[in-house]
Amino acid sequence: MATPPQASSGYSRTITPQMDSPSPNPDKSPITPAPPTISPGAPRFPPPNLQQDQIASPSIKNPTMLSPANGVKTGSPISHLSTPPGPPVFKSPVRPAAVPFRTSPATPQPVAFSSGSSSLPTSSPPHFSNGSVELQQQLPSSIEESVPNGESPCVLFSAHKVLKHKKQANIPSLGFGVLVSPGRETSPGPQVIQRDPHQCHNCGAYSNLYSNILIGSGQWQCVVCRNLNGSEGEYIASSKEELRNFPELSSPLVDFIRTGNKRPSFVPVTDSRTSAPVVLVIDECLDEPHLQHLQSSLHAFVDSVPPTTRIGIILYGRTVSVYDFSEESIASADVIPGGSSPTQETLKALIYGTGIYLSPMHASKEVAHLIFSSLRPYKLNVPEASRDRCLGTAVEVALAIIQGPSADMSRGVVKRTGGNSRIIVCAGGPNTYGPGSVPHSYTHPNYPHKEKTALKWMERLGRGAHQHNTVVDILCAGTCPVRVPVLQPLAKASGGVLVLHDDFGEAFGVNLQRASARAAGSHGLLEIRCSDDILVTQVVGPGEEAQIDTHETFKNDISLCIQMLSVEETQCFSISMENKHDIKSDYVFFQFAIHYSNVYQADIARVITIRLPTVDSVSTYLQSVQDEVAAVLIAKRTLLRAKSYSDAIDLQTTIDERIKDIALKFGSQVPKSKLYRFPKEISLLPELLFHLRRGPLLGGIVGHEDERSVLRNLFLNASFDLSLRMVAPQCLMHREGGTFEELPAYDLAMQSDTAVVLDHGTDVFIWLGAELAADEGRSAAALAACRTLAEELTELRFPAPRILAFKEGSSQARYFVSRLIPAHKDPPYEQEARFPQLRTLTTEQRTKLKSSFIHFDDPSFCEWIRSLKVVPPEPI
């Protein structure tokens, strides 16, 4: 299918403010931390190693894919943002997205679902035929004629067509895959059906808009296994048009509210008895400057929490203090020793006592403010890293408080809260006391063993939290190392995130509020079913393979099931696929079913069915490739293999090999030369991968391994929108009148009389040119406009990025410069081709710009790709 024209590296967009336009409802996609593992089988390229970083640039071959999750509405090539100075309007087409490369051999391999660092093999689905294939010719087609192929906001394929020939389709350097965002909001919302779906009796697939229907008998044919199934007369109709009244037969995405397991506890979520509680677990070993910032953030948090939300407050140091809301005029707490896990007797005394440890915010706001005001700085003369912190014990107590008396009930009805409960840990240092702790110093003779024991204990605690539908988010801040490897398993196993902050100030406060406010479903299960021609080879995301035996119900169920740790809008699964053999049919089908309990306690089954056409022509296939989706899939597969900085350096070579292999297999050789031309249909892919190679995820921009580890985990589970920005940054130049022009992320944007915003996913930088900064009035207006735009772009992003503003030539400006491609080294004709805005500058301005650059060894994009014996693709 023909793809709309793509924006080139040399494209520009204009963003104009609209003061009265409503705030966009940003689209959200799942983000969670958990590095998944690679599929078994030797990779074609040298084993990659990765590191963490972030870069992003929003765009896709289809202009309708501008992502609302980043503050841009979908549905139109022109998108609006909302607060002053006003929403941007992107005028140029969005950048395209592309196809990923596989890490497994060309022959079908068992699936490896990646969660954490383990690889779980699944047996290859059997090839079967039930003799009903011939029915395909007899059955009247359903109503799919008017439905576009491969279109769903929750599902992004790396290409909108599938190659028929196995040898071509399974070339690993490009590959094929899909990004699935189970909890992503859609606009308009999905069709909702209050009944159980119809499933194929043979393989368990769901009826859908591509199913052939016998309108006389109501029978329908499964698109996966071609089995003919009854509908209990429900699909009997007088005409094909009548079938359009069934949402599942007219829409690729439907939500079923399951009626089979009605619970007496189904009540509106506004009832405070069912709202999931939020428990703050706060480090009390902070020095005064950090404590003051933390108190400000906590007070703002209390004011932002909905009145019906139940809240708990726990402090930890050498002991655990559980605050009691029954005292109205003083801050009162029950204290538990932190050196070991609390005993059952201790917990029973706490839970069955007279104290109130979880209270609705409307009844406890004043007490909460009083508690936070009563916090005092750490008094002893002990270094930050050596202070006793019993974080593990504190989380155990928080879990017990959330479970309440019902934890002891083996029979009877247990009150069920809506959605996942949430524990938010506010940490300023490592866990050095009690269970799950590590010694204060790395030089401790038994440190490796202690760390290994702590890792296992933390993972076990996280899994226990997940079993009780509780997510643990860990928000760290300050300059004291928190020993990320020890804390990460707790957040990851529970379905939460670990985020590092410079301090407990603005970004920390925003993340505290967003962590508590994001809705999370529970009991999530993702089912993946494909046509028999397609094999799933790898899944990367926030979950683990579920061992579910459905053969008693469906004798040939070949679905791959993934147990989701939580169901949130900020999460995403990256699924790699390949052809099992040459494809004979004109279409292949993909069905994704997401089962979960939402915050209203309703059991939801979201079913998404996608049909992609198959093609013989490689050129036609490449035209359907979505460069940005492909780049994100490649990046996730690559980063999965990075366990250390040295791994990341090795993986840079893998990116080089990938580019060379794509040019060799899909491009053409330059006559009378050893150079290859990169295929023009996917000309944006090399630049996206160059950003990945030199950016924070694989390059050396981020200095500490803790930071790289956190970035890796965020990226591997992040939504498409955030992932893309972490791979390739978006560059927006401020113009007079409060408008913004989007430009390629090249250092040629560093023009002294302008201000530039660079959105890199987890960091947003505002750069003020020296000439602009010298004019106080203009620089203040430009800075205000840039800050407003930065807040707009990241309005609903989680984790909230830090926003840094600085002037040209300052020490902080290096953060900005290091993320831009050094195009100043290219000859003028290449600069103009890839950065057309240069043509608007006068000769004097260009001379001044050229003289402002400092020489360093980093290659430009053109220099890098030529070093691979590949001709730089022409800008589109």
N, C-alpha and C positions, 0 to 999 in steps of 0.2 A: 504494500500500500504506500502510495506516495506520501512523503513526509513534508510538512510545511517547511519553507525555507528556514535555515538555521542562522542564528546570529554568530558572527565570527568573532575571533579574538579582537578584531578591530571594530567591533560594533559599539554602539552607544545607545543608552536609553535616557529619556528625560523624565524626571519625576517632578510633578508640580503639586503644590499643596492645595487641598480643598478643606477649608476650615470647617465647613458644615457637614462633611460627610461622616457617616457613622463609623464607629470603630469596627474594623474588619473582624470577622470571626475566624481567627487563624486556624488553619487546618493543623491537626495534630497527628503525629505519628509516634509510635513507640520508641522510647530510648531507655535502655537499661544496661547495667554493667554486667558482663560476664563473658570472658573470652571463650568462645567455643572452639572445638578442635577440628582438625582437617580430616578429610575423607581418607580412608585407608588406601594404600596403593601408592606407588612411587610417583611423585610429580614429574612432569616433563622438564621443568626448569630446576635449577639448584634450589634446595630447600631455603625458603625465605625466612628472614628474621625481622621482627618489627619493633617499632617504637611508637610513641604516641604523639599525635599532634592534631591540629585542627586547621581546616581551611574550608571555605565553602563559597560556592557561587551558584545562585539559583537560576536555573533555566532548563528547558527541556525542548526536544524537537517539537512537541505539540504545544502551541501557545496557550492552550487551556490549562496547562499543567503548572502555571505559576502557583506557588504553594502558599496557601493561607497560613500554614503553620509559622511562616516567617513574616506574618503581618501582611500578606498579600491575598486578596480574594481570588477564588477560582472562577472559572466559567467564562472568562473574557481575556483577550490578550492585554487589555488595559486594566491595571490593578491599582487599588487605592489604599493608602494608609491613613490613619486617622488623627492623631492629636496635632496641636500646633507644632511647627509651622504648617503642617498639613500633609495629607497622604500623598505619596508619590504616585505618579502614573507612568508605568513602564511602556514606552512606545515601540521599542523594537522587538522583533520576535525573540522568544526565549531560546536559550542554548539547548542543543539536543542532548539526548542521553544515549548510552551505548551498551553493548553486550559484554558480559564478563567472560573470564577465562576459567577453565576448570582446573582443580588441583589434582584430579585423579586421572588415571590412565584412560585411554580411549575405550577399553573394554569395560562393560558394566561392572561396577563394584558395589559392595554393600554400602548402604547409606551410613554416613557418619554424622550424627547430630552433635553439634558442638556446644557444650555448655560448660564453662569452667575450663579445665584443661584435660578433660577426658574425652575419648572418642568412643561412641557407642555404636557398634555395627548392627545393621538390620539385615535380615535375609532379603535377597532379591525377590521382588514380587514374581509369582509364577505366571507364565504365559498361558492363558486359557481361552477357550472358545466354548460358548454354550449352545452353539448351533442356531442362534437367533440373528446372526448377521444378515441373513437373507431378508429378514423382516424390514431392514432399512429401506429396501426398494418399495415395499408394499405400504409402509406407513406414510400417511400424509405428514408433511413437515409441520412443525409448530409455527410459532409466530416470530421466529428470530430474524426474518429478512431485514427488518428495519433497525436491528441492534448492531452497533459498531463492535468490531472484534477487539478484544483485549482492553476494554475501557472500564476501569473501576478505580476510584480514588484510593481504595485500600490495597490494591494490587498493581504493582508496576513491573512489567516485564522488560528485560534488557533488549528485546526486539519484538515487533508486532507481527512477525512472521517466523516460521520455523523451517529450516532447511530439510528437505526430504532425505538427502544422502547422508548416511551416518558418518562417513569419513570426513566430509566437509563440516558437518554440524558439530562434531566432537573435537575440533581443533582447540586445544586447551588454552591457547594464548588469548582467544576471544571468548569462547564459551557461551553459555546460555543460562539464564536464571531469572529469578523473580524476587522482588521485595514485597513482603506481606506485612501490613500494619493492622493487626486484628482489632485494636481498640480505637482506630482513627475515626474521628467524626466525619460525616459526609454531609455535603450540602447540595441539594436538599437531602434531608434525612432518609434512611432506608425505609422501604415498605415494611410494615410490621404486621405479622399474621399471628393471631392468638390461637394457635393449634399446633399439634405436632406435624412435622414435615413428612412427606411421602418419601420412603427410602427404597432403593432397589433390594429385592429379596436375596439377590445373588451376591452383590459386592458392597452394598450399604450406601452407594452414591445417592444423591438427592435429585428429585425431579426438578427441572429447570427450564428456562426459555428455549433451550436447544433440544429438548426431548421431543421425539416424535409421538404424537397422540392419536389413538384410534377414537375419534369422537363418538362413535356409536356405542362402544363398550366402556370408554373411559380408561382403557389401558394405555400405559406409556412405556416408551423404550428408553432404557438407561444409555446415556452417552458414553459411559466408560466401558461397560462390558456387553452392551447391546441386548441385555436380557429384557424380556417383556414382563411388565408388572401391572397388577391391578391397582386401582385407586379407590376401591370400595364405592364405585359409582360416582365419585366426586367430579371426575373430569368428563363425564358424559355431557355432550353439548350438541346443539343443533348446527353450529358452524364454528369455523376456526376462530372467527372474531370473538366469539363468546368466551373463548379460553383466556382472552386478555384480561378478564375480570379476576383471574387468579394472579396475585402479585408474583409468585415464584415462576409463572410462565410468561411474564412480561418484563421482568427486571433481572439484571445479572446479580444484584445484591439484595437479599431479603433477610429480615430478622424474624425468626419464629420465637414466640413466647411458649415455652414447653408447658403443657398442661398435665403431663403425666405425673409430676411430683409436686402437687400443690401442698403448700405448707400453711399451717394455721397462722404462722408468724408473718404472712405477707401483709405488710402495712405500709402506708406512705412513708417515704424516707424522712419527711419533715418531723415525724414523731421522734423525739430525742431518745426514746428507749432503744431505737434501732440504729441511730447514727453511730458510725464506727468511731471509737475514741482515738485521740491523739495524745501520746505520752511523751513529754519532753524529758530527756535524760541529759543532764547538764554537768559539765566538768566544773568543779569548784576550786581547782588548783590554778587559777588565773591571776596574773599580775594586774595591777590597777588599770593601766591603759586598755588592756584587752577586755577586762571586766566592764569598764564603762561602755565600750562599744557593744558588748554583748547585752548589757542591760537595755540599751536603747533599742536594739533589734528585738529583744524579748517583749518589751512594752508595746512596740509597734505590732508585733505578732498577735498579742492578746487583743488589741483593738481591731485586728483584721479578721479574727475567727468568727464564723457564724454563731449566733447565740445558742443554737441547739447542739453544737458540737461539744462532746464531753472531752474534758482535758485532764491530764494528770501531770504532776511535776515531781521529778526525782533528781536529786543532786548526788554526785559521787566524787569521792576522793579516796581516803583510806577507809571510809565507811559509806553506807548508802542511806540517804535521808529521803523518806517518802512523805511528801507534804500533805497535810490533812486540811481539807476545805471546810470542815465542820466548825472551825474556829474563825469567826467573822472579823475580828479586830486585830489579830496577831498572826505572824507566820509561825505555824507549828508543824513539827515533823516527827515521825517515828524513825528511829535510827537502827540500822541493821549492820553488823560487822561485814566488812568487804573481803576478808581474807579467804573465804571459801564460799561455795554455793550455799544459799539459804536452805535450812532444813525444812521439812514439811511442817514441823511444829511451829517454826517461826512464821512461815507463810500463812498457816491457818490462824495463828493469833492475829496476824495483820488483816487478813481478809474477813474474818468473822468478828473482828473487834468493832469498836464504835466509830472508828475514823471513816471519813469520806475521802477516797483517794481519786475518784473519777467524778467530775461534776460538770453539768452543762455550763457553758460559758456565761449564759445570762445570769446564772446564780452565783458565779464565782469570779467574775471579772475583777472586782475590787480586791478580793483576796489574792488573786494571781499577781496583780500589780504590786501588792504589799510584799508578796514573797520575793519578787524580782528586785524590789527596792532594798530588801534586807540582805542581799548577797554581799559578801565582803571579800576583798582580795586575799590571796595566799600570803601568810605572814612569815612562815619559816624561811630561813636563809638556805634554800635548797635549789639547785639548778632546775630549770623547767623540765628537762628530760628525765630527771631523777625523782620527781615527785610521785608519791604513791597514788595510782588511779585504778580503781577497781571497776572498770567499765563493764567487764563481763558479768559480774555479780549484779550490777545495776540493771542491765538488760534482762537478766533472769527475773529480777523482782518486777520489772515493768511488765513482762509477759504474764506473770502470776496475777498482777493487778487487773490486767485486761481480761484474763480468763475468768477471774472472780470465783465465787462459790461453785459455779457450774462445773468447774474443772474437776470437782470430786464426784460429780453425779455420773453414775454408770448407766442409769435408766431414767426414763422420763424425758420430758421436753426440755431441751436446753435453749435458752433464748439466743437467737442468732442475730448478730448485728449485720447491717447492710454494708456490703463491700468489705474491703480489707481494713483491719485496724492498722494504726501506724505508730511506730516508735521512731522519734527523731533524736539522734544523739548529737549533742553539740560538744565537740571534743577539741581541746587545745594541746593535747600531748598524747603519748603512747599509753597503752594499757600495761601497767607495770606491777600490778598487785592483784592477787586473787586468781581465780580460774581464767584461763585464756591469756595470761600475762606473759611478758618476756622480760628478761633482766634489763635494768636501766642502761647497761653499757654493752656495746657489741663485743667488747673484749672479754666478757664473762666466759670462763673456760667451757661452760656447758651451753653456750648460746644457741648453736645450731639445733641441738636436741630440744631445748626449751621452745624454740621458734616452731619446730615441726609439731610438737605437742599442742602449742597454742593454735596453730593453723587448723588442726583437726578439731579441736574443741570449739573454735569459732564457727567452723562450717556446720558442726553438729547443732550448735545453738541456732544458727540461721535456718537450718532445715526444720528444727522444732518450731521456730516462729512461723515458717511457711505452713506447716501442718495446722497451725491454729489461726491461719488467715491473717497473719500479722506481718507487715512489711517493715524492715528496719532500714532507715536512711541514716547515713553518718555524714554530718557536715563538719568538716575540720577547718580550723583557721589558726592563724598565727605563724610564728617562725620556728616553732619547735617541731622536729620530725615526728610524725605520728605512727611510723612503722606501718605504712600502707599494706604491705603483704599480709600482715596479721589481721588487720581490720576488714580487708576486702572480702574474704570468704563469708563473713557475717552478713554484710549487705547483699552480696551476690546470691547466696543461698536462700535468702528470704524474699528476693525479688526487689530489693531496694537499690539505692545508689550510694556511692561514696564520692564526695565532692571536696576538693581542696580550695581554700580561700586565702587571700593575703592577710586578712584580718576579719574581725567580727562585725564589720561595718555594713555598708549599703548592700553589696552583692550577697553577703551572708544573710542579711535580713530578708531580702527578696526571696532567696532560695528557701529560707525557713517557711515563709508564707506559702510559696508555691508547692513545696513538698507536702504540706498539710492539706492543701486545697485540692490537689489533683485526685480525681475520682479513680478508684481502682476496683475492678471486678475481681472475683475470686473463683477458685475451682476451674481455672481455665484449661481447655484442651483444644489443640489445633489438629485437625485431620486434613491430610493432603492426599488427594486422589488425582491421577492423571490417566490419559489414554494409555493403552498397553504399549504404545510405541516409545513412551518416555520413561526414563528412570531418574529418580531423585538420588543424587550422589552425596549431597552435603547440606546440612542445615546449621546456620549460625544465628544465635539469638538467645533471649532470656528464657530458657526452658531446658528440659531434658527429655529424652525419649521415654514415652509412656509404654509400659508393657501391658497392653490391654488385649484380652482374648475375646474377639467378637464372633468367633466361628460358630458358636451355638446359634447366633442370630443370623449371621450372613456367612454362608459357607465358603465364599471366595472373596472375603474382604482383604484387599491388598493395600489398604490405606496406611500411610505413615502417620503415627500419632505422637504429638509433642505435648507434654505437660507444661503449661505456662506457669511461671512463678507468680505473675500477677497480670492483669489485663488493663493496660493503660494506653493512653493516646500517644505517649512519647516512646513507644517501643516498636521494634521492627524485627522481622525474621528474614534472613537472607538465605534463599534456597537455590542451590545449584542443580542443574539438570543436564541430561544428555540423551541422545537417541540410543535406543537399545538395538535398533536395526534400521534399515532403510524404510521410510514411511511410504505407504501406498495410498493412504486416504488424503482427501483434500483439506481436512481440518484435523487438529488435535484439540483435546479438551482438558481443562484444568479446573478442579473444584477444591475450594478451601472452605472447611466448616469450622467455625470457632464456637465452642460451647463454654459458657461461663455464667456465673451468678452476678447480676449487676448490683448497684447500691440500693436498689429497691427490693432486693431479695428475689427478683424474678429470674428464672432459668432461661437464658437466651441461647438460641442456636442461630448464628449468623452464617448464611450460606452464600458464597461468591462463586459464580461459574463463569469461566472465560473460555472463548473459542478463538484459536489462532489459525489462520490459513497456512498451508504448507506450500513451499515453492521449490523449484529446481534451480532457479537462477541465483547465483551468489550475489550478483549486483542488486537484484530486487531485495534479497535478504538484507544486505548491508544498508540499503536505503531505509529499511524499517528499524534499524538499530537505534536505540536511544542512548546516546553517548554518556549522558550523566548517570543514568541508572546503571549502565555497564561499568562506569568508573567506580561507582560506589560498591557494586558487587565485587569487582576486582580488589578494591581496597580492603574490604572486609575479609575476603579470603586470604589476602596477603598478610594483613595485620594479625590474623589469627595465629600465625606462626612466629610472631615476634615475642620472645620471652625476655629479651634483654636488649641493651643498646647495640651490642655486637651483632645480634640477630638482625636488628633493624638496618644496620649498615649492609649486611649481606643481602637483605631483601631489596635494597636499591638496585643491585645488579639484576635481580629477578625482573624488576620493572623494565630495565634496559633490554633484557632478553625477550620480554613479552612484546615490546614495540617492534623489535627486529623480526620476530616470528610472524606477527600480524602483517607487516609489510611484505615478508617473503611469501606467505600463504595467500593473502588476499589482495596484495598490491601488484605492481608491475615493475619490471626492471627498466631503468633508463637505458636507451639504446647506446651501445658502445661505452658502457660504464658499469662499474660494480655497484652503483647506487640503486636503491629501490624507492619507488614512490609509495607513500602511505595511501591506502584507499581513501579517495576524496569523500566517500559517503560517510565516513566516520572521522572527519578531519579534526573534530574537537577533542577526541579521546586522548591523543598524545599530550596536549597541554594540560588536561586534567590530571593525567598520571605524572606529569612533570611536577605539578604542584604537590601531589602526594609524595613524590620522591624527595623533594627538598623541604617540605613543610614539617610541622611539629610531629606528625605521626611517624614519619620515617627518617626525617632529617635531624639536624643537631640543634634546632632552635630552642627546644626545652631542655634545660640542663640537668635536672634531677630525675633519677629513675622513678621515684615515687610519683612525680607529676606525669611522666610518660605512662606508667602503669595505670593511673587513674584515667588518663585520656583514652588509652586503648580500650579499657572496659566500657567507658561511656560510648565510644565509637561503635564497638561491635554490636551494641544493642540499640543504637540510636535510630530515630526515624530517618526516612530518606532526606528530608529537608535539612535536618541538623547534620547528618552524615555528609551531605554534599558540601555544606559550608565548612565543615572540618577538613574536607579534602581540598577545596579550591575556594579562596576567599572572594567575596563580592566587594567591588571598589566603586564608591559613589562620590563624585566631585560636586561640591557646593557651587551653585551659580547665583548671581544676583537675583533678588526677588524671592529667595527661599526655595528655589527648585534645585533638583539634583540630577546629574547626568551619570549614568552607569558606564564605566569604562573597564577595559581589561585590567587585571591586577598586575600592572607593569610599573616599574619605578619611574617611568615617564610621566606618571600622574603627579609626581612631587614637584608641582609648579609653585613658586614662591608666593604668588598672589592669590592662592586658592586654599580652601580647606577640603580635606578628603576624609571620608568615613570608610573604614575597612572592616567588614564583618567576617570574622573568622570562626564562627560557630560558638566557641566557648570564650572568645575574647572579641571585643569590638574596640577598634582604635580610632581616635579622632586626631588627625594631623593638621596643624595650622602652619602654613608657609610663613617664613620670616617676614616677608613683605607685608602680608596680611596682618600678622601679629603686631606689626609696628603701628598699625592704625587701630586705636583702641575701640572706636565705635563699630567699625566693620567687623573686627575680629570677635567682639562680644556677640554681635548679631549672628555671625556665621557659626560660632561655637554653640549658641543656643539652638539654632536650627539643626546642627549636626547631632547634638545630644537628643533632641526630640526625635529625630529620625532613628537614631540608635535604639531608643526606647520603644519606638513603634515596631521596628523590625524584630525586636526580641520580646515583645509584650507577653507572649505566653510560652516562651521557650523555657524548658527545664532540662538541665540546670540553667539558671539565669547567668549570662556571661558577665564578666567584669568589663566595665567600660572605662577605658583610659584615654585621657586627652593630654596632648603635649605639643610643644612647638618644634619647628624644624631646627635641627642641630642640637636638641637636648639629649641627655643620656637615654631617656626612655624611648626616643624616636627609633632606636635600634630595633625595638619590638616590631615596629611598623615596617621599616626598611627590609628586614630579613624575610618578610613574608611576600614581598613583591618580586616578580621576575626581573632580573637586571637587563632590561632590553636596551639600556643606554649604550651597550657595547656593540649593538647591531648597526650595520650601515643605514644611512638615512632612508633609503627606499624601502627597506624592510620595516623600519620603525613606522613609517607612514602607512604601510600596508596593514600592519597589525594594530596600529594605534592612530586611527585617522584624525583624532582630535588635534594632533600635532599640526595639521595643515591650517588650523585656525590661528596659530601663533605667528607673531611677527618674527622677522629675522633676529631682531634684538632679543626677544623673549626666548627663542630657541638657543641662541648663543649663551644666554644667562643660564638656561636649564642645563645645557651640556657641561658648562663649567662648574655646576654645583655638585656633580657626582664624584665620589671618591672611588678610586680603582680598587677592586678586589678580585679574587680568583674565581668566584662563582660563575659558571657558564650561563649564557642566556638560553632561552628555549631553542632558538635556531642553532646555536653552537652545540648544544647537547644532542639534538636529534641528528645533526650532521655527523657527529662523532660516532653515531651508530650505523653509519653508511645508509641513512635514510634521508630523502629529500624532505625538507619541512613542508607540510601540507599548506596549500594556498588558503589564505583567509577567505571566508565565505562572504 
